[in-house]
Amino acid sequence: MSAPLFSLDGLAKRFGQRVLFDDARLELDGGSGYVLTGPNGSGKTTLLRIAAGLEPADRGRFGFRAQVSAMPDYPEAWRRDIVYVHQQPYLFHTSIEKNLEYGLARRGTPPADCSARVRDALAWAGLSDKRDVPPDKLSGGEKQRVALARAKVLNPTLLLLDEPTANLDGEARKQVLELVTALCIENHTVVVASHDPEIIRLAILNRLAILERRIKFDD
């Protein structure tokens, strides 16, 4: 049996007297899609942030591509391959195009390649006609589509999506769901944290693994 792409082992995390994780374990296989479910407050966001190196854990070990690191240390090199998308993503106060270019430029992507990848990502997200629009002129659904395109353009090995349809309805929710579906069936490893019934339905229809998280408290 091959080793998992990413793992968390012996994970412990508490906030004061509240125990969120106690000796928890998570394994993600390469090229697979997962939906992390559970009620609000059950630790979905915290788990994704720990996996992305954005939230410290009290105890445990990370594993990624057969490399192991003890918490709270998180190898900086992993951040190139593990991308987290917040449910309320921060967008730079410039154009959509510049938002997508930023991560590629920091990685030293040649300008011609950068332009082509940004163009393709904008088309994928249905935002080609808004490439020069600043984020404050966008709707909530459009901002989420920008965030997904900004993640996709980096071609991450592991993509972590936190409640991508939160506070969206109607056509905006439908458009984001379509992009999430596309990401989940591409050759990425994707974890979507959500309690949206349509995301759960997406998981069932596409045979994605469902990870259920229930909250735990100290006695």
C-alpha positions in Angstrom: 0.0 0.0 0.0 1.4 3.4 -1.0 1.9 6.1 1.7 -0.7 8.9 1.8 0.1 12.2 0.2 -0.6 14.1 3.4 -1.2 13.1 6.9 -1.8 14.5 10.4 -1.0 12.1 13.2 -1.5 12.4 17.0 -3.1 15.8 16.4 -4.1 17.7 19.6 -5.6 21.2 19.7 -7.4 22.9 22.5 -8.7 26.4 23.1 -8.6 26.9 26.9 -10.6 24.1 28.5 -12.2 23.2 25.2 -10.7 20.2 23.5 -11.1 20.3 19.7 -8.7 17.5 18.7 -7.2 14.9 20.9 -4.9 12.3 19.3 -6.7 12.8 15.9 -5.4 11.3 12.7 -6.0 12.3 9.1 -4.7 10.7 5.9 -5.2 12.1 2.3 -4.4 10.1 -0.8 -3.0 11.8 -3.8 -5.4 12.7 -6.6 -8.5 12.2 -4.3 -11.4 14.4 -3.3 -12.7 14.8 0.2 -15.6 16.6 1.8 -15.2 17.5 5.5 -18.6 17.8 7.1 -19.8 18.7 10.6 -21.8 21.5 12.4 -20.5 25.0 13.0 -17.9 25.0 15.7 -16.8 21.4 15.1 -13.3 22.3 14.0 -13.5 22.1 10.2 -11.8 25.5 9.6 -9.2 24.8 12.4 -8.3 21.5 10.8 -7.7 23.0 7.4 -5.7 25.9 8.8 -3.5 23.5 10.7 -3.0 21.4 7.5 -2.0 24.6 5.7 0.4 25.7 8.3 -1.7 28.7 9.3 -2.8 27.6 12.7 -0.5 26.0 15.3 -1.4 22.7 16.9 -0.5 21.7 20.5 0.9 18.3 19.5 1.3 15.9 16.6 3.2 15.3 13.3 2.7 16.4 9.8 3.5 14.1 6.8 3.7 15.3 3.2 5.2 13.4 0.3 7.0 11.0 2.7 8.5 13.9 4.6 7.7 14.2 8.3 7.7 17.3 10.5 6.8 17.6 14.2 4.3 20.3 15.2 4.3 23.2 15.5 7.1 23.4 12.8 5.8 23.6 9.3 8.3 23.4 6.4 8.1 26.6 4.4 8.6 24.7 1.1 5.3 22.9 1.6 3.4 26.2 1.2 4.1 26.1 -2.6 2.2 22.9 -2.9 -0.5 23.3 -0.2 -3.0 26.1 -0.8 -5.8 27.2 1.5 -8.8 29.2 0.4 -10.7 31.0 3.2 -14.5 31.3 3.1 -14.1 35.1 3.1 -10.9 35.4 1.0 -8.8 38.5 1.1 -8.2 40.1 -2.3 -5.6 42.7 -2.9 -6.9 46.2 -3.8 -5.9 46.0 -7.4 -7.3 44.3 -10.5 -8.5 40.7 -10.6 -5.7 40.0 -13.1 -3.1 41.3 -10.7 -4.5 39.2 -7.9 -4.0 36.1 -10.0 -0.5 37.1 -11.1 0.8 37.8 -7.6 1.4 34.2 -6.5 3.0 33.2 -9.8 5.3 36.2 -9.7 6.5 35.4 -6.2 7.4 31.9 -7.5 9.4 33.3 -10.3 7.1 32.2 -13.1 8.3 33.7 -16.5 6.0 36.6 -17.6 4.8 34.8 -20.7 3.9 31.7 -18.9 2.3 33.8 -16.1 0.1 35.7 -18.6 -1.1 32.5 -20.2 -1.9 30.7 -17.0 -3.8 33.8 -15.6 -5.7 34.1 -18.9 -6.7 30.4 -18.7 -7.7 30.6 -15.0 -9.9 33.7 -15.7 -11.6 31.9 -18.5 -12.1 28.8 -16.3 -13.8 31.0 -13.6 -15.9 32.9 -16.1 -14.2 36.2 -15.3 -12.4 37.1 -18.5 -14.5 40.2 -19.0 -13.7 41.4 -15.4 -9.9 41.1 -15.5 -9.3 44.8 -14.9 -12.1 45.2 -12.3 -11.0 46.0 -8.7 -12.3 43.5 -6.0 -14.5 46.2 -4.3 -16.6 46.2 -7.4 -17.4 42.5 -7.3 -20.2 40.6 -5.8 -19.6 38.0 -3.1 -19.9 35.1 -5.6 -17.5 36.8 -8.0 -15.0 37.3 -5.2 -15.2 33.6 -4.3 -14.6 32.7 -8.0 -11.5 34.9 -8.0 -10.2 33.2 -4.9 -10.7 29.7 -6.6 -9.1 30.9 -9.8 -6.2 32.4 -7.8 -5.7 29.0 -6.1 -6.1 27.0 -9.3 -3.5 29.1 -11.2 -0.8 27.9 -8.7 -1.6 24.2 -9.6 -1.4 23.1 -6.0 -0.8 19.5 -5.0 -3.2 19.8 -2.1 -6.1 22.3 -2.2 -8.0 23.1 1.0 -11.4 24.9 0.5 -13.1 26.3 3.5 -16.9 26.7 3.1 -16.7 27.9 -0.5 -20.5 28.5 -0.8 -21.0 30.2 2.5 -23.4 33.2 2.4 -24.1 32.6 -1.4 -27.4 31.8 -3.0 -29.0 31.6 -6.4 -26.9 31.9 -9.4 -23.8 32.8 -7.4 -23.9 29.6 -5.4 -24.5 27.6 -8.6 -21.5 29.1 -10.3 -19.2 28.4 -7.3 -20.5 24.9 -7.0 -19.6 24.2 -10.6 -16.0 25.4 -10.1 -15.7 23.3 -6.9 -17.0 20.3 -8.8 -14.4 20.9 -11.5 -11.6 21.1 -9.0 -12.7 17.9 -7.2 -12.6 15.8 -10.4 -9.3 17.2 -11.7 -6.0 15.6 -10.8 -5.6 17.5 -7.5 -6.1 16.4 -4.0 -8.9 18.5 -2.7 -10.5 18.8 0.7 -13.8 20.9 0.9 -15.0 21.8 4.4 -18.7 22.4 4.2 -22.2 21.6 5.6 -23.8 22.7 2.4 -26.2 19.8 1.3 -25.2 20.5 -2.4 -21.6 19.9 -1.5 -22.5 16.7 0.2 -24.5 15.7 -2.9 -21.5 16.5 -5.0 -19.4 14.2 -2.9 -21.8 11.3 -3.3 -22.3 11.7 -7.0 -18.6 11.9 -7.7 -17.7 9.2 -5.2 -15.6 11.5 -3.0 -14.7 10.5 0.5 -16.8 12.1 3.3 -14.9 13.0 6.4 -17.2 13.7 9.3 -16.1 15.9 12.2 -18.0 16.0 15.5 -17.1 18.5 18.2 -15.6 17.2 21.5 -15.4 18.9 24.9 -13.5 18.2 28.1 -15.5 16.4 30.8 
